[in-house]
């Protein structure tokens, strides 16, 4: 059977033309060396004459275009009504059902499309077309023997086909070959590359949401929609003064925390506490409200006491605790307290904050994720003693591929992951698998970073939506002692700066997200202990759409750490990584 483009057609696609439907059915019977295009629509800007600069848009349509890789291209105009030609009126087509008359020149219509296609092919090949382009007319409702009179001078028998030519598969092909012979179409030494160029010209393919930027934008839209849908929980908790709300990464905890704060801020002042500075700065910029004060505990202490904290962490914790217990002395004029990333707060700090809220008579809400416990040595058990506890279970942020990759090392199986409405999200997003690149040394790691950054920025993703994260402390990172200016186009920065890519640690980036997350310093040690695995989970789950790993660790080192099988070697190592993390193994060729 011939290759039909489009491959599937409904009766409505033929614009009530029985002739086009009939021809479609007959042309399908041709050998698979024929490509049959139905209803190729096109437009072109033209000038009415050489004296006018003003342009207009000319639209055209080729009813059928036949392409044979050896002989060339034929553009057919199809007419299935009553056809006649009068000296005083020209060509007339009469609709058999309505009697409506239209004035057309069928061959001129085919010629117009033919010359448009010729121009496109010449542009494609940088000069002359490798193929002959032909035009013809097919009167599908008329029998050649029923014609009276003579055809106009431009209508030669060889390029005018009739219903007689549709009687069999052999007759159809014979009629087409007759058109090729009329135009003296010379056989071409064809190839797959030549054929594909013609196909790309006449029927190019594209997917508007396959662009990297399109995927990222669609992912953001879906996240916003899903978190808005989850806000019904706040309606449910409207009368609840205290609550602990647990959710895995990506469930929209921070957005819900902000929404709760905004609701309370309509009438009274709210203290919003989170752990890290990056998140606090982001919330202050993204959700400004005169009745909401965004702090972490350290900045709250320094602002209200006007004193510095000592470097020793134990001393700092004690001084902050004393400050919270003596809050009345420091003008903490807040009615309500909202805490995000509550798992990172010390147990006694949470207790003191809760007592403060009780004394004030305000609300106290804590949003947390047990799996993100990477800061201290002891989980704040007080969270589990809250009278009201709710669980957010649906991942709104990540693609399924990213969610699986981030949660597998911490023991959450794939079947336990509840995703956003995949029937909707997958309609617009073709989720890519996370990519794992093995660099031979720090220099190649830098090269890979540049190539990745170039790939995403050229696709339209802004630098502010890309982050490079280390699973380790800054001082232990492979980039710790290196120049963060990768090249003239890409520079990394440890703080958010315009036209630079943020490079920071997982710990400092908690609570935030980015369209693109590039993880470095991922080696065997990352998977040896629970704390390190949790850090991996936190970092990877920051990615909304694209997740890449670049490491100088060996595949064997990582595979052994993931599987616990010290005997793994060769290709089995890569398989263990793919299976263990649900990633694909990238290569240099990805950037070519």
ABEGO torsion letter per residue (X at the ends): XBBBOBABBBAAAAGGBAAAAAAAAAAAABBAABBBBBGBBBBBBBBABAABABBBBBBBBBABBBBBAAAEBBBBBBBABBBBBBAAAEBBBBBAAAGBBBBBBAAAAAAAAAAAAAAAAAAAAGEBBABBBBBBBBBAABBAAABBEBBBAABBAAABBBAAAAABAAAAAAAAAAAAAAAGBBBBBBBAAAAAAAAAAABBBBBAAABAAAAAAAAAAAAAAAAAAAAAAAAAAAABABBBBBBBBGAGAAAAAAAAAAAAAAABBBBBBBABAAAAAAAAAABBBAABBBBBAAAAAAAAAGBBBBABAAAAAAAAAAAAAAAAAAGBBBABBBBBGAAABBAAAAAAAAAAAAAAGBBBBBBBBAAABAABABBBAAAAABABBBBBABBAABBAAAAAAAAAAAGBBAAABBBBBAAAAAAABBBBBBBBBBBABAAAAAAAAAAAAAAAAAAGBBAAABBBBBABBAAABAAAABBABABAABBBBABBBBGBBBBBBAAAABGBBBABBBBBGBBAAAAABAAAAAAAAAAAAABAABBBBBBABBAAAAAAAAAGBAABBEAAAAAAAAAAAGBBBBBAAAAX
